[in-house]
Amino acid sequence: MTTPTAAPPATPQVGSPVLNISIFALFVVITLIIVYRVSRGPRTANDYYAAGRSFSGPQNGIAISGDYLSAASFLGIAGAIAVNGYDGFLYSIGFLVAWLTALLLVAELLRNTGRFTMGDVLAFRMRQRPVRAAAAISTLVVSLFYLLAQMAGAGGLIALLLGVNDNPDSYFDGQSLVLVIVGAIMIGYVFFGGMKGTTWVQIIKATLLVIGTAVITVWVLGVYGFNLSALFEAANAGATDDLVNAGNQYGTSTTTKINFISLAIALVLGTAGLPHILMRFYTVPNAKEARRSVQWAIWIIGIFYLFTLVVGYGAPALVPGGTTAIENAPGEENSAAPLLAYELGGTLLLGIIAAVAFATILAVVAGLTITASASFAHDVYANIIKKGEVDSRGEVRVARITVIVIGTLAIIGGILALGQNVAFLVALAFAVAASANLPTLLYTLFWKRFNTMGSLFSIYGGLISCVGLILISPVTMGREDAIFPLQNPGIISIPLSFILGIVGTYVGSREVVSEQRFAEMEVRSMTGAGAAGAAED
C-alpha cells in the first residue's frame, strides 16, 4: 500500500497580494510605455547596444547604480546582515570598494578603446576570432551566474508576498510560474527597448530603490532615537548569535577565514570584470563622461550600502521572532527587508518595497541579458561567423533572437536556484568575472608583450578553474561531500588566471606582436584620441 505524499504546508501570507501585484503591475506598465517611446527611431547596432552614446555622465551613473544594486544588494545583503551581522556587512564593503578598482583601472581606458563589448578591446591588437570567441563565452557564463541570483531573489520574494508554495516534489510550481512571468517581462524590455530602453528602466529603478531604502532607514533609526547603539542592542536581543562582533560566518574555523579572504578578493576585483557594467561605459559620448558616470555611481552606491546596515540590523530588532522568524520565512534570509517593511508600514509600505524589489530584479536581468546578447551577436555572429560582413540591422536581429534564448535559460536556471542567498550567488559571479576577464583586460591595456595565446590562457584558464572549483565546492556538493573546501574560489582562480596569462604569452612568444597597434591602443586609452572613430557605426 502506497502512503500518500503529504502536501507542503501553506506558506504564510504577508500583506495584501492584490495590493502588492497592483503596485508592481503599475511599475511594469509605466516602464513598458517609456521603453516603447524611447526605443522608436533608428535600429542600428550603435543604438541597440550603446543607446547611440546619448547619455550624460550623471544619467549613466544612475543607470550604473541601477545595474549594480541588484537583488543581492537589496534582499541578499540585508538578509546576510540580519542573520550574520558584521560578517554580512562585509558584502556591502566589498561591493563598494570594488568601484575604486573599476574607476582607476578600466572605466576611462575601456571607453576610449572599445566599441560595444569587451571583445572589441581584446581584438584591437590580438587575433580577432579566437579572442572574441573567448570573450563571448566568458561574458555568457558570468551573465548566467548573475542571472541565477536575480531570478532566485524573485522566487523568494514571490513566496513571501503571495503565499506561493515551493513544492519539493516538483521543479515547476507556483514560484516557478512567477519566474516565467518575470522572465517574459524582462525579455520584452530588452527585445523592444535595447540599451536605451533598458537604461531608462535602470534610472527609474535606482531612484525608487534609493528612496525606498532611505525611507526604511530613517524610520528604523527614528524608532531608536537615531541611536545606532540602541539599534544594535535591540538587534542582538532578537538574534540567536552576536550580530555586532565578527566571526558568525567567517570566523568559526581556518577554512571560513580563508573563505573570507577569497570572498574579499573576488568582490573587490570582480566589478572591473563584470561585462554588464563594462558595457555601460559605451553609452556615454566620451571618456570624461565615463569618469563622471563612475563618480556618480560611487556616491549613490556608497550611500545605499550605508542604508543596508540599518535595514539589516533593523530586521532582527523589529520583526517578531527576530532572526529565527526571518530564517524560517519563505525566501529565508532574502525576506528580511520585506518583513521589516511590513512591520514598519504595514501592507502599503510592503507593497511599495515589493514593487521596488521586483523593479530591481527586472532592471538588472534586463541589463545582463542585453550584454550577453550583444556579446554573442557582435563578437560571435558578426565578427567570427560573418567575418564582419553583416549589416547593422542583421546584427541587431540576431541579438534579439539571442535575448529570447538567454531569457529562457535564465528562467530555467532561476527555478533550479530557488532558496539560495542571492548575495552569495552574486559573489560567485564576481569570482568568475575577476578570474576570466580582469587579468586579460589589464594585460591587454598595459603589457606590450601580451599576445593572443596569453589572453586565451588567461580567459579559459580563469574561467575553467573558477567554475570547476565551484562545481566541487560545498556550493554544489554540500559540506560533507565537497572536494574543494572553500565556497568562493577567488583566492585560487584569480591569481591562477594572472599566472596563466604570463605563461601563455611566453608559450606563444613566436607570435608577432604589433608594437604599432599597442602604441596606438596606449595613446587612445590614455588620451581618447581616435576613440570617436571607433565609436562610429
Secondary structure per residue as TSV (DSSP state, phi and psi in degrees):
chain	resnum	aa	ss	phi	psi
A	1	M	-	360.0	130.1
A	2	T	-	-88.9	129.6
A	3	T	-	-81.1	125.5
A	4	P	-	-64.2	142.7
A	5	T	-	-74.0	130.4
A	6	A	-	-69.4	140.7
A	7	A	-	-69.8	146.9
A	8	P	-	-64.3	146.4
A	9	P	-	-62.9	149.0
A	10	A	-	-64.3	136.3
A	11	T	-	-77.0	128.7
A	12	P	-	-61.8	140.9
A	13	Q	-	-99.1	134.9
A	14	V	-	-118.4	124.5
A	15	G	S	74.8	-163.5
A	16	S	-	-105.5	113.6
A	17	P	H	-57.3	-37.1
A	18	V	H	-63.5	-45.4
A	19	L	H	-66.2	-44.4
A	20	N	H	-57.6	-47.8
A	21	I	H	-69.2	-35.1
A	22	S	H	-64.1	-44.8
A	23	I	H	-65.6	-42.7
A	24	F	H	-63.3	-43.0
A	25	A	H	-61.8	-37.8
A	26	L	H	-61.9	-43.4
A	27	F	H	-61.0	-45.1
A	28	V	H	-62.2	-44.6
A	29	V	H	-62.2	-47.0
A	30	I	H	-61.8	-46.0
A	31	T	H	-69.5	-34.9
A	32	L	H	-63.7	-38.4
A	33	I	H	-63.0	-44.3
A	34	I	H	-62.5	-44.9
A	35	V	H	-58.4	-42.9
A	36	Y	H	-63.6	-43.5
A	37	R	H	-69.3	-43.2
A	38	V	H	-77.8	-18.4
A	39	S	T	-87.1	-4.8
A	40	R	-	-71.7	144.6
A	41	G	S	122.9	-152.3
A	42	P	-	-59.1	151.7
A	43	R	-	-122.7	34.2
A	44	T	-	-77.2	168.1
A	45	A	H	-62.4	-36.2
A	46	N	H	-62.8	-38.2
A	47	D	H	-71.9	-43.8
A	48	Y	H	-72.4	-40.5
A	49	Y	H	-87.6	-37.4
A	50	A	H	-124.0	13.9
A	51	A	G	55.4	32.2
A	52	G	G	65.6	14.4
A	53	R	G	52.4	42.9
A	54	S	-	-103.5	-0.4
A	55	F	-	-93.2	143.1
A	56	S	-	-78.0	169.5
A	57	G	H	-58.8	-50.5
A	58	P	H	-59.5	-43.0
A	59	Q	H	-60.7	-46.4
A	60	N	H	-69.0	-32.6
A	61	G	H	-63.0	-42.1
A	62	I	H	-65.1	-41.2
A	63	A	H	-64.8	-38.6
A	64	I	H	-61.5	-44.1
A	65	S	H	-63.8	-34.6
A	66	G	H	-65.7	-36.2
A	67	D	H	-69.8	-36.6
A	68	Y	H	-85.6	-38.4
A	69	L	S	-80.8	86.0
A	70	S	-	-96.0	-169.3
A	71	A	H	-60.2	-28.1
A	72	A	I	-63.1	-41.4
A	73	S	I	-70.7	-45.4
A	74	F	I	-82.8	-48.6
A	75	L	I	-91.4	-48.2
A	76	G	I	-68.7	-47.4
A	77	I	H	-69.7	-41.8
A	78	A	H	-58.3	-41.5
A	79	G	H	-67.3	-40.4
A	80	A	H	-63.7	-40.4
A	81	I	H	-68.0	-40.8
A	82	A	H	-61.4	-34.4
A	83	V	H	-95.3	-38.3
A	84	N	H	-113.8	-2.2
A	85	G	T	64.7	-126.2
A	86	Y	H	-53.4	-42.5
A	87	D	H	-62.6	-33.3
A	88	G	H	-69.8	-33.1
A	89	F	H	-68.6	-17.7
A	90	L	H	-60.6	-29.1
A	91	Y	H	-61.6	-45.1
A	92	S	H	-60.0	-44.9
A	93	I	H	-62.3	-46.6
A	94	G	H	-63.0	-44.9
A	95	F	H	-62.3	-34.6
A	96	L	H	-77.0	-49.1
A	97	V	H	-58.5	-29.9
A	98	A	H	-57.1	-27.4
A	99	W	H	-70.0	-25.8
A	100	L	H	-64.7	-38.1
A	101	T	H	-61.9	-45.6
A	102	A	I	-64.2	-41.6
A	103	L	I	-66.3	-45.7
A	104	L	I	-79.6	-29.3
A	105	L	I	-106.7	-34.6
A	106	V	I	-128.6	-27.9
A	107	A	H	-55.9	-61.6
A	108	E	H	-68.3	-41.0
A	109	L	H	-64.0	-40.3
A	110	L	H	-66.8	-43.6
A	111	R	H	-61.3	-37.6
A	112	N	H	-73.6	-28.5
A	113	T	H	-97.0	-37.1
A	114	G	-	-95.5	-172.1
A	115	R	S	-128.0	-60.6
A	116	F	S	-129.0	-36.5
A	117	T	S	-133.6	170.1
A	118	M	H	-61.5	-33.5
A	119	G	H	-59.5	-30.8
A	120	D	H	-62.1	-40.4
A	121	V	H	-66.1	-47.0
A	122	L	H	-65.7	-38.0
A	123	A	H	-76.7	-8.8
A	124	F	T	-58.3	-39.7
A	125	R	T	-131.6	13.3
A	126	M	S	-113.9	175.1
A	127	R	-	-70.2	126.6
A	128	Q	H	-60.4	-55.4
A	129	R	H	-62.5	-50.3
A	130	P	H	-66.3	-40.0
A	131	V	H	-74.8	-33.0
A	132	R	H	-66.9	-39.5
A	133	A	H	-62.7	-44.3
A	134	A	H	-63.8	-43.6
A	135	A	H	-63.6	-39.2
A	136	A	H	-65.9	-43.6
A	137	I	H	-62.3	-45.1
A	138	S	H	-61.2	-44.8
A	139	T	H	-60.8	-43.7
A	140	L	H	-64.9	-41.5
A	141	V	H	-66.3	-47.6
A	142	V	H	-61.0	-44.2
A	143	S	H	-62.2	-41.0
A	144	L	H	-67.2	-39.0
A	145	F	H	-59.8	-45.5
A	146	Y	H	-67.0	-39.5
A	147	L	H	-61.7	-37.2
A	148	L	H	-57.5	-42.8
A	149	A	H	-62.9	-44.5
A	150	Q	H	-65.9	-42.2
A	151	M	H	-69.0	-35.3
A	152	A	H	-64.0	-39.0
A	153	G	H	-63.3	-39.0
A	154	A	H	-62.5	-42.7
A	155	G	H	-62.9	-43.8
A	156	G	H	-65.5	-38.7
A	157	L	H	-66.4	-41.4
A	158	I	H	-62.9	-42.0
A	159	A	H	-58.1	-40.8
A	160	L	H	-73.1	-43.9
A	161	L	H	-82.4	-27.9
A	162	L	H	-113.2	-0.8
A	163	G	-	65.3	33.2
A	164	V	-	-86.2	130.0
A	165	N	-	-76.7	147.7
A	166	D	-	-101.6	106.1
A	167	N	-	-81.0	112.2
A	168	P	T	-66.6	-15.7
A	169	D	T	-91.2	1.1
A	170	S	-	-149.4	140.5
A	171	Y	S	-76.8	-16.8
A	172	F	-	-117.9	110.8
A	173	D	S	-142.4	-158.1
A	174	G	H	-60.5	-45.9
A	175	Q	H	-61.1	-41.0
A	176	S	H	-63.1	-40.5
A	177	L	H	-61.2	-41.0
A	178	V	H	-65.8	-37.7
A	179	L	H	-62.0	-36.3
A	180	V	H	-62.2	-42.6
A	181	I	H	-64.9	-46.4
A	182	V	H	-59.6	-44.6
A	183	G	H	-61.8	-39.4
A	184	A	H	-65.2	-40.6
A	185	I	H	-63.4	-43.2
A	186	M	H	-60.7	-43.4
A	187	I	H	-60.0	-38.5
A	188	G	H	-62.4	-44.3
A	189	Y	H	-54.4	-51.3
A	190	V	H	-76.3	-40.7
A	191	F	H	-59.3	-45.3
A	192	F	H	-93.4	-34.8
A	193	G	H	-93.0	-22.3
A	194	G	H	60.3	-157.4
A	195	M	H	-68.3	-34.2
A	196	K	H	-66.3	-48.4
A	197	G	H	-64.2	-41.6
A	198	T	H	-62.5	-39.0
A	199	T	H	-63.4	-42.7
A	200	W	H	-68.2	-34.4
A	201	V	H	-61.4	-41.5
A	202	Q	H	-68.5	-36.3
A	203	I	H	-63.8	-46.7
A	204	I	H	-63.1	-45.3
A	205	K	H	-63.1	-43.7
A	206	A	H	-62.2	-41.8
A	207	T	H	-62.2	-47.5
A	208	L	H	-64.0	-39.8
A	209	L	H	-65.3	-46.1
A	210	V	H	-65.9	-42.4
A	211	I	H	-64.6	-45.8
A	212	G	H	-62.0	-43.2
A	213	T	H	-68.4	-35.0
A	214	A	H	-63.7	-40.8
A	215	V	H	-60.4	-47.7
A	216	I	H	-62.8	-41.6
A	217	T	H	-61.0	-49.9
A	218	V	H	-63.7	-38.9
A	219	W	H	-62.7	-47.5
A	220	V	H	-63.1	-45.4
A	221	L	H	-62.3	-37.6
A	222	G	H	-62.0	-37.1
A	223	V	H	-58.8	-35.0
A	224	Y	T	-107.7	28.1
A	225	G	T	61.7	30.2
A	226	F	T	54.1	37.7
A	227	N	-	-114.9	106.8
A	228	L	H	-63.5	-35.1
A	229	S	H	-62.3	-41.2
A	230	A	H	-65.0	-38.4
A	231	L	H	-64.0	-45.8
A	232	F	H	-62.1	-39.9
A	233	E	H	-64.0	-42.5
A	234	A	H	-65.9	-38.1
A	235	A	H	-64.2	-42.7
A	236	N	H	-63.7	-35.5
A	237	A	H	-66.2	-28.2
A	238	G	T	-97.0	6.3
A	239	A	-	-110.6	155.9
A	240	T	S	-85.1	-19.0
A	241	D	S	-124.7	167.5
A	242	D	-	-74.3	113.1
A	243	L	S	-88.9	-10.4
A	244	V	S	-89.4	-39.8
A	245	N	S	-88.5	154.4
A	246	A	S	-75.2	157.4
A	247	G	-	117.9	-6.2
A	248	N	T	-62.9	-39.5
A	249	Q	T	-110.5	-34.8
A	250	Y	T	-119.5	16.9
A	251	G	S	-126.8	12.0
A	252	T	S	-82.9	-18.8
A	253	S	S	-160.8	170.7
A	254	T	H	-60.8	-38.2
A	255	T	H	-62.3	-44.3
A	256	T	H	-67.8	-32.5
A	257	K	H	-67.4	-42.3
A	258	I	H	-65.4	-37.4
A	259	N	H	-62.6	-34.8
A	260	F	H	-64.8	-44.4
A	261	I	H	-60.9	-41.7
A	262	S	H	-62.5	-43.7
A	263	L	H	-61.7	-44.3
A	264	A	H	-61.9	-43.3
A	265	I	H	-61.4	-43.7
A	266	A	H	-64.2	-42.4
A	267	L	H	-67.9	-45.3
A	268	V	H	-69.4	-35.2
A	269	L	H	-94.6	-17.5
A	270	G	H	-68.2	-38.2
A	271	T	G	-57.7	-41.0
A	272	A	G	-68.4	-6.4
A	273	G	G	-117.4	2.9
A	274	L	-	-73.9	119.2
A	275	P	H	-63.1	-35.6
A	276	H	H	-73.5	-23.0
A	277	I	H	-80.1	-42.9
A	278	L	H	-59.5	-38.6
A	279	M	G	-67.1	-25.1
A	280	R	G	-66.2	-24.5
A	281	F	G	-69.1	-14.8
A	282	Y	G	-87.3	-3.3
A	283	T	G	-89.0	-2.3
A	284	V	S	-105.1	157.9
A	285	P	S	-76.6	-21.7
A	286	N	S	-156.1	175.5
A	287	A	H	-67.5	-34.3
A	288	K	H	-59.1	-44.3
A	289	E	H	-68.4	-30.0
A	290	A	H	-63.5	-42.4
A	291	R	H	-64.0	-43.6
A	292	R	H	-62.5	-35.8
A	293	S	H	-57.2	-48.6
A	294	V	H	-67.0	-38.4
A	295	Q	H	-62.4	-45.0
A	296	W	H	-63.2	-42.3
A	297	A	H	-62.0	-42.2
A	298	I	H	-61.5	-43.7
A	299	W	H	-62.6	-48.6
A	300	I	H	-64.3	-45.7
A	301	I	H	-66.4	-40.1
A	302	G	H	-62.3	-44.9
A	303	I	H	-63.3	-42.0
A	304	F	H	-61.6	-43.2
A	305	Y	H	-68.6	-26.1
A	306	L	H	-66.6	-36.9
A	307	F	H	-61.9	-38.4
A	308	T	H	-62.3	-28.8
A	309	L	H	-61.8	-45.5
A	310	V	H	-70.6	-42.6
A	311	V	H	-62.5	-43.4
A	312	G	H	-63.0	-44.5
A	313	Y	H	-77.1	-26.2
A	314	G	H	-67.8	-30.5
A	315	A	H	-62.3	-55.2
A	316	P	H	-67.7	-22.9
A	317	A	H	-73.3	-36.2
A	318	L	H	-112.1	-25.1
A	319	V	S	-74.7	124.8
A	320	P	T	-56.8	130.8
A	321	G	T	92.6	-9.7
A	322	G	H	57.4	-141.2
A	323	T	H	-64.3	-30.3
A	324	T	H	-61.7	-46.1
A	325	A	H	-64.8	-38.3
A	326	I	H	-65.4	-45.5
A	327	E	H	-67.5	-26.0
A	328	N	H	-94.3	-3.3
A	329	A	S	-76.4	156.2
A	330	P	T	-58.4	132.7
A	331	G	T	88.8	-11.1
A	332	E	G	51.5	-128.8
A	333	E	G	-54.6	-35.0
A	334	N	G	-65.6	-9.0
A	335	S	G	-91.1	-2.3
A	336	A	H	-58.1	-51.2
A	337	A	H	-65.2	-46.7
A	338	P	H	-61.7	-39.4
A	339	L	H	-63.3	-39.7
A	340	L	H	-64.2	-42.9
A	341	A	H	-59.6	-39.4
A	342	Y	H	-65.8	-39.6
A	343	E	H	-68.4	-32.9
A	344	L	H	-80.0	-53.1
A	345	G	H	-120.0	9.7
A	346	G	H	68.6	-153.3
A	347	T	H	-63.6	-38.2
A	348	L	H	-67.1	-50.1
A	349	L	H	-64.1	-38.6
A	350	L	H	-61.0	-43.0
A	351	G	H	-61.2	-40.7
A	352	I	H	-66.7	-46.6
A	353	I	H	-65.7	-35.9
A	354	A	H	-63.0	-42.5
A	355	A	H	-63.6	-40.0
A	356	V	H	-62.9	-42.0
A	357	A	H	-64.2	-42.9
A	358	F	H	-61.2	-43.3
A	359	A	H	-60.9	-39.6
A	360	T	H	-58.3	-47.8
A	361	I	H	-64.8	-45.7
A	362	L	H	-62.1	-44.1
A	363	A	H	-65.8	-41.6
A	364	V	H	-69.4	-44.2
A	365	V	H	-66.1	-30.5
A	366	A	H	-65.2	-44.0
A	367	G	H	-62.8	-42.0
A	368	L	H	-65.0	-40.4
A	369	T	H	-67.5	-42.5
A	370	I	H	-68.0	-32.1
A	371	T	H	-65.9	-47.6
A	372	A	H	-64.0	-41.4
A	373	S	H	-67.8	-37.3
A	374	A	H	-65.3	-39.9
A	375	S	I	-63.7	-42.3
A	376	F	I	-68.7	-48.8
A	377	A	I	-67.4	-42.2
A	378	H	I	-80.9	-47.1
A	379	D	I	-81.3	-46.9
A	380	V	I	-83.8	-56.1
A	381	Y	I	-71.0	-55.6
A	382	A	I	-71.5	-41.0
A	383	N	I	-101.3	-21.8
A	384	I	I	-100.6	-55.1
A	385	I	I	-71.0	-49.8
A	386	K	S	-91.6	-5.0
A	387	K	T	54.4	37.7
A	388	G	T	83.0	-3.2
A	389	E	-	-97.5	66.3
A	390	V	-	-147.0	141.2
A	391	D	-	-79.9	166.7
A	392	S	H	-62.2	-40.0
A	393	R	H	-66.6	-38.5
A	394	G	H	-63.5	-38.1
A	395	E	H	-65.3	-42.4
A	396	V	H	-64.8	-37.9
A	397	R	H	-60.9	-43.5
A	398	V	H	-65.6	-37.6
A	399	A	H	-60.8	-39.3
A	400	R	H	-68.9	-38.0
A	401	I	H	-63.4	-40.4
A	402	T	H	-63.3	-35.2
A	403	V	H	-56.1	-44.4
A	404	I	H	-64.5	-42.5
A	405	V	H	-64.3	-47.8
A	406	I	H	-66.2	-40.1
A	407	G	H	-59.8	-40.4
A	408	T	H	-64.5	-44.2
A	409	L	H	-62.8	-37.6
A	410	A	H	-64.1	-39.0
A	411	I	H	-64.7	-46.6
A	412	I	H	-62.6	-46.2
A	413	G	H	-64.5	-38.3
A	414	G	H	-63.0	-37.7
A	415	I	H	-62.4	-40.3
A	416	L	H	-72.4	-23.5
A	417	A	T	-96.6	5.6
A	418	L	T	-56.1	137.3
A	419	G	T	96.9	-12.8
A	420	Q	S	-81.5	148.7
A	421	N	-	-67.1	126.2
A	422	V	H	-71.4	-31.5
A	423	A	H	-63.5	-37.9
A	424	F	H	-66.2	-43.2
A	425	L	H	-63.7	-39.4
A	426	V	H	-66.0	-35.9
A	427	A	H	-59.1	-34.4
A	428	L	H	-66.5	-39.8
A	429	A	H	-62.4	-38.9
A	430	F	H	-62.7	-41.1
A	431	A	H	-62.3	-42.3
A	432	V	H	-65.2	-42.8
A	433	A	H	-63.9	-43.8
A	434	A	H	-68.2	-31.0
A	435	S	H	-78.5	-43.8
A	436	A	H	-90.6	-33.8
A	437	N	T	-103.9	-47.5
A	438	L	H	-62.4	-48.3
A	439	P	H	-56.6	-42.1
A	440	T	H	-64.8	-42.6
A	441	L	H	-62.0	-46.5
A	442	L	H	-64.7	-44.7
A	443	Y	H	-61.7	-41.3
A	444	T	H	-62.6	-40.9
A	445	L	H	-78.4	-30.4
A	446	F	H	-121.4	-11.4
A	447	W	-	-113.2	113.1
A	448	K	T	-60.9	-38.7
A	449	R	T	-79.0	-15.7
A	450	F	-	-56.6	137.2
A	451	N	-	-133.8	-175.4
A	452	T	H	-60.1	-45.4
A	453	M	H	-61.5	-38.9
A	454	G	H	-62.9	-41.4
A	455	S	H	-66.8	-37.7
A	456	L	H	-68.9	-41.9
A	457	F	H	-59.4	-44.3
A	458	S	H	-68.0	-48.7
A	459	I	H	-66.5	-55.9
A	460	Y	H	-68.3	-37.2
A	461	G	H	-64.5	-46.2
A	462	G	H	-64.3	-42.0
A	463	L	H	-66.5	-49.1
A	464	I	H	-66.8	-42.2
A	465	S	H	-66.3	-41.0
A	466	C	H	-67.3	-51.8
A	467	V	H	-65.0	-39.6
A	468	G	H	-61.3	-43.6
A	469	L	H	-67.0	-34.5
A	470	I	H	-63.1	-40.1
A	471	L	H	-66.7	-25.5
A	472	I	T	-108.7	16.3
A	473	S	S	-96.9	174.5
A	474	P	H	-60.1	-19.0
A	475	V	H	-59.9	-43.0
A	476	T	H	-107.9	-27.9
A	477	M	H	-102.8	-8.3
A	478	G	H	85.6	155.1
A	479	R	H	-62.4	-34.5
A	480	E	H	-72.6	-40.1
A	481	D	H	-99.6	-3.9
A	482	A	-	-63.3	139.3
A	483	I	S	-87.8	-41.4
A	484	F	S	-98.3	123.3
A	485	P	-	-77.6	-19.8
A	486	L	-	-87.5	143.6
A	487	Q	S	-78.3	-29.8
A	488	N	-	-117.1	123.6
A	489	P	-	-88.3	6.8
A	490	G	H	-55.0	-36.8
A	491	I	H	-64.3	-22.4
A	492	I	H	-98.4	-51.6
A	493	S	H	-73.3	-32.3
A	494	I	H	-70.8	-52.7
A	495	P	H	-59.7	-36.0
A	496	L	H	-61.2	-39.7
A	497	S	H	-64.6	-41.1
A	498	F	H	-61.9	-43.9
A	499	I	H	-64.3	-43.5
A	500	L	H	-64.3	-32.6
A	501	G	H	-61.0	-39.3
A	502	I	H	-69.2	-46.8
A	503	V	H	-59.2	-47.8
A	504	G	H	-62.4	-36.2
A	505	T	H	-62.1	-41.8
A	506	Y	H	-78.1	-30.2
A	507	V	H	-62.9	-40.5
A	508	G	T	-95.2	31.3
A	509	S	T	-64.6	-21.5
A	510	R	T	-74.2	-14.9
A	511	E	S	-65.1	134.2
A	512	V	-	-76.6	118.7
A	513	V	-	-100.1	124.1
A	514	S	-	-77.7	108.5
A	515	E	H	-66.6	-29.4
A	516	Q	H	-65.6	-42.1
A	517	R	H	-66.6	-38.5
A	518	F	H	-64.8	-42.2
A	519	A	H	-62.2	-40.5
A	520	E	H	-63.8	-42.3
A	521	M	H	-64.0	-40.9
A	522	E	H	-62.6	-46.4
A	523	V	H	-64.1	-45.5
A	524	R	H	-64.2	-45.4
A	525	S	H	-65.9	-35.1
A	526	M	H	-85.3	-31.3
A	527	T	H	-112.9	-22.2
A	528	G	-	86.1	-3.3
A	529	A	T	-64.0	124.5
A	530	G	T	89.9	-9.5
A	531	A	H	-66.0	-32.8
A	532	A	H	-61.9	-36.7
A	533	G	H	-66.5	-37.1
A	534	A	H	-69.4	-24.1
A	535	A	H	-83.3	-15.0
A	536	E	-	-66.4	147.6
A	537	D	-	-78.2	360.0
